[in-house]
Amino acid sequence: MRIDSAVTSISWIPSEAVAGLTKMPFAGGIAHYDDPPPDVVGGEQELTSLRDADRFRFANRLQGWIEVDEGPIIGYGQDGWGLLGSTTMTPGL
């Protein structure tokens, strides 16, 4: 029997996370806050769509599996990848 699992982490900037002088680029329109990511993300295609919509700064996905034969683990493996967001910045004019 094969057992698969995966986890995804997404880095995003909510408006309440920025304070003091670091808020200036956001207030001036140069940088932007991110909308909250969805609670559940399907996989690479959905993450790519979120990245293309400029919804996060970066994302990481880790996938792992084991193969068992009535108890003992007879095989295992893992895979992982990451995506960088588009980090849109404007002149703020």
C-alpha atoms as an extended CHARMM CRD file, in Angstrom:
* protein
*
        93  EXT
         1         1  MET       CA              0.0000000000        0.0000000000        0.0000000000  PROA      1               0.0000000000
         2         2  ARG       CA              1.2610000000        3.4880000000       -0.8420000000  PROA      2               0.0000000000
         3         3  ILE       CA              0.6190000000        6.4660000000        1.4430000000  PROA      3               0.0000000000
         4         4  ASP       CA              1.1190000000        9.9710000000        0.0040000000  PROA      4               0.0000000000
         5         5  SER       CA              1.1090000000       13.3350000000        1.7450000000  PROA      5               0.0000000000
         6         6  ALA       CA              1.9310000000       16.9270000000        0.8440000000  PROA      6               0.0000000000
         7         7  VAL       CA              2.2260000000       20.3040000000        2.5470000000  PROA      7               0.0000000000
         8         8  THR       CA              2.3800000000       23.8120000000        1.0710000000  PROA      8               0.0000000000
         9         9  SER       CA              3.6370000000       27.0010000000        2.7100000000  PROA      9               0.0000000000
        10        10  ILE       CA              2.8050000000       30.4340000000        1.3060000000  PROA      10              0.0000000000
        11        11  SER       CA              4.4150000000       33.7340000000        2.3030000000  PROA      11              0.0000000000
        12        12  TRP       CA              2.1690000000       36.7880000000        1.9980000000  PROA      12              0.0000000000
        13        13  ILE       CA              2.0240000000       40.2690000000        3.5280000000  PROA      13              0.0000000000
        14        14  PRO       CA             -1.2650000000       41.2840000000        5.1900000000  PROA      14              0.0000000000
        15        15  SER       CA             -1.8190000000       44.9930000000        5.8720000000  PROA      15              0.0000000000
        16        16  GLU       CA             -1.7040000000       44.5530000000        9.6520000000  PROA      16              0.0000000000
        17        17  ALA       CA              1.8080000000       43.0170000000        9.4320000000  PROA      17              0.0000000000
        18        18  VAL       CA              3.5170000000       46.2720000000        8.4290000000  PROA      18              0.0000000000
        19        19  ALA       CA              4.0860000000       49.1080000000       10.9050000000  PROA      19              0.0000000000
        20        20  GLY       CA              6.1450000000       52.2530000000       11.3410000000  PROA      20              0.0000000000
        21        21  LEU       CA              8.5050000000       53.4630000000        8.6300000000  PROA      21              0.0000000000
        22        22  THR       CA              8.2790000000       50.1810000000        6.7500000000  PROA      22              0.0000000000
        23        23  LYS       CA              4.6860000000       51.1490000000        5.9030000000  PROA      23              0.0000000000
        24        24  MET       CA              5.8600000000       54.0540000000        3.6990000000  PROA      24              0.0000000000
        25        25  PRO       CA              6.2770000000       52.0910000000        0.4150000000  PROA      25              0.0000000000
        26        26  PHE       CA              2.8160000000       50.5940000000        0.9380000000  PROA      26              0.0000000000
        27        27  ALA       CA              1.1990000000       53.9530000000        1.7590000000  PROA      27              0.0000000000
        28        28  GLY       CA              2.9460000000       55.5630000000       -1.2210000000  PROA      28              0.0000000000
        29        29  GLY       CA              1.6510000000       52.9600000000       -3.6590000000  PROA      29              0.0000000000
        30        30  ILE       CA              5.1000000000       51.5490000000       -4.4720000000  PROA      30              0.0000000000
        31        31  ALA       CA              4.5210000000       48.2030000000       -2.7420000000  PROA      31              0.0000000000
        32        32  HSD       CA              1.2390000000       46.4130000000       -2.0760000000  PROA      32              0.0000000000
        33        33  TYR       CA             -0.2820000000       44.1560000000        0.5530000000  PROA      33              0.0000000000
        34        34  ASP       CA             -1.3890000000       40.6560000000       -0.3830000000  PROA      34              0.0000000000
        35        35  ASP       CA             -4.9030000000       39.2590000000       -0.1620000000  PROA      35              0.0000000000
        36        36  PRO       CA             -5.1180000000       36.2310000000        2.1540000000  PROA      36              0.0000000000
        37        37  PRO       CA             -4.3160000000       32.9750000000        0.3510000000  PROA      37              0.0000000000
        38        38  PRO       CA             -6.9620000000       30.2470000000        0.1890000000  PROA      38              0.0000000000
        39        39  ASP       CA             -7.1730000000       27.8190000000        3.1230000000  PROA      39              0.0000000000
        40        40  VAL       CA             -6.5150000000       24.8760000000        0.7950000000  PROA      40              0.0000000000
        41        41  VAL       CA             -4.2820000000       24.8730000000       -2.2920000000  PROA      41              0.0000000000
        42        42  GLY       CA             -4.5820000000       22.0240000000       -4.7710000000  PROA      42              0.0000000000
        43        43  GLY       CA             -1.1570000000       21.7520000000       -6.3410000000  PROA      43              0.0000000000
        44        44  GLU       CA              1.2750000000       23.2460000000       -8.8280000000  PROA      44              0.0000000000
        45        45  GLN       CA             -1.3620000000       24.5110000000      -11.2780000000  PROA      45              0.0000000000
        46        46  GLU       CA             -3.2990000000       26.3700000000       -8.5670000000  PROA      46              0.0000000000
        47        47  LEU       CA             -0.1010000000       27.7890000000       -7.0320000000  PROA      47              0.0000000000
        48        48  THR       CA              1.0340000000       28.9660000000      -10.4640000000  PROA      48              0.0000000000
        49        49  SER       CA             -2.3410000000       30.6980000000      -10.9760000000  PROA      49              0.0000000000
        50        50  LEU       CA             -2.0250000000       32.3990000000       -7.5680000000  PROA      50              0.0000000000
        51        51  ARG       CA              1.5210000000       33.5060000000       -8.4370000000  PROA      51              0.0000000000
        52        52  ASP       CA              0.4100000000       34.8780000000      -11.8160000000  PROA      52              0.0000000000
        53        53  ALA       CA             -2.3040000000       36.8700000000       -9.9840000000  PROA      53              0.0000000000
        54        54  ASP       CA              0.4180000000       38.3000000000       -7.6460000000  PROA      54              0.0000000000
        55        55  ARG       CA             -1.2120000000       36.7450000000       -4.5460000000  PROA      55              0.0000000000
        56        56  PHE       CA              1.9510000000       35.7530000000       -2.6250000000  PROA      56              0.0000000000
        57        57  ARG       CA              5.6720000000       36.4790000000       -2.2310000000  PROA      57              0.0000000000
        58        58  PHE       CA              6.8780000000       32.8680000000       -2.3940000000  PROA      58              0.0000000000
        59        59  ALA       CA              5.5040000000       29.3560000000       -1.9440000000  PROA      59              0.0000000000
        60        60  ASN       CA              7.0630000000       25.9860000000       -1.1420000000  PROA      60              0.0000000000
        61        61  ARG       CA              5.5660000000       22.5330000000       -1.6750000000  PROA      61              0.0000000000
        62        62  LEU       CA              6.8810000000       19.3240000000       -0.1090000000  PROA      62              0.0000000000
        63        63  GLN       CA              5.4920000000       15.9350000000       -1.0850000000  PROA      63              0.0000000000
        64        64  GLY       CA              6.3870000000       12.5830000000        0.4480000000  PROA      64              0.0000000000
        65        65  TRP       CA              5.3030000000        8.9770000000        0.2080000000  PROA      65              0.0000000000
        66        66  ILE       CA              5.9430000000        5.5720000000        1.7270000000  PROA      66              0.0000000000
        67        67  GLU       CA              5.1760000000        2.1020000000        0.4490000000  PROA      67              0.0000000000
        68        68  VAL       CA              4.2410000000       -0.4630000000        3.1160000000  PROA      68              0.0000000000
        69        69  ASP       CA              3.7460000000       -4.2190000000        2.9480000000  PROA      69              0.0000000000
        70        70  GLU       CA              1.6120000000       -5.3250000000        5.9070000000  PROA      70              0.0000000000
        71        71  GLY       CA              3.5960000000       -3.1470000000        8.3330000000  PROA      71              0.0000000000
        72        72  PRO       CA              7.2220000000       -2.7410000000        7.2100000000  PROA      72              0.0000000000
        73        73  ILE       CA              8.1350000000        0.2120000000        5.0010000000  PROA      73              0.0000000000
        74        74  ILE       CA              9.4760000000       -1.1610000000        1.7190000000  PROA      74              0.0000000000
        75        75  GLY       CA              9.8890000000        2.1050000000       -0.1880000000  PROA      75              0.0000000000
        76        76  TYR       CA              9.8430000000        5.8550000000        0.2880000000  PROA      76              0.0000000000
        77        77  GLY       CA             10.4600000000        9.0910000000       -1.5560000000  PROA      77              0.0000000000
        78        78  GLN       CA             10.0120000000       12.8210000000       -1.5240000000  PROA      78              0.0000000000
        79        79  ASP       CA              9.7900000000       15.7270000000       -3.9270000000  PROA      79              0.0000000000
        80        80  GLY       CA              9.6270000000       19.4470000000       -3.4490000000  PROA      80              0.0000000000
        81        81  TRP       CA              9.7070000000       22.7200000000       -5.3220000000  PROA      81              0.0000000000
        82        82  GLY       CA              9.1420000000       26.4140000000       -4.8340000000  PROA      82              0.0000000000
        83        83  LEU       CA              7.7420000000       29.3960000000       -6.6800000000  PROA      83              0.0000000000
        84        84  LEU       CA              8.7260000000       33.0330000000       -6.3770000000  PROA      84              0.0000000000
        85        85  GLY       CA              5.9350000000       35.5860000000       -6.5910000000  PROA      85              0.0000000000
        86        86  SER       CA              5.9370000000       38.3470000000       -9.1530000000  PROA      86              0.0000000000
        87        87  THR       CA              6.4610000000       41.0710000000       -6.4750000000  PROA      87              0.0000000000
        88        88  THR       CA              4.8430000000       43.8540000000       -8.4600000000  PROA      88              0.0000000000
        89        89  MET       CA              6.1320000000       47.3300000000       -7.6370000000  PROA      89              0.0000000000
        90        90  THR       CA              4.8930000000       50.5930000000       -9.1460000000  PROA      90              0.0000000000
        91        91  PRO       CA              6.4420000000       54.0750000000       -9.3380000000  PROA      91              0.0000000000
        92        92  GLY       CA              3.7560000000       55.3590000000       -6.9470000000  PROA      92              0.0000000000
        93        93  LEU       CA              3.0130000000       58.4120000000       -9.0630000000  PROA      93              0.0000000000
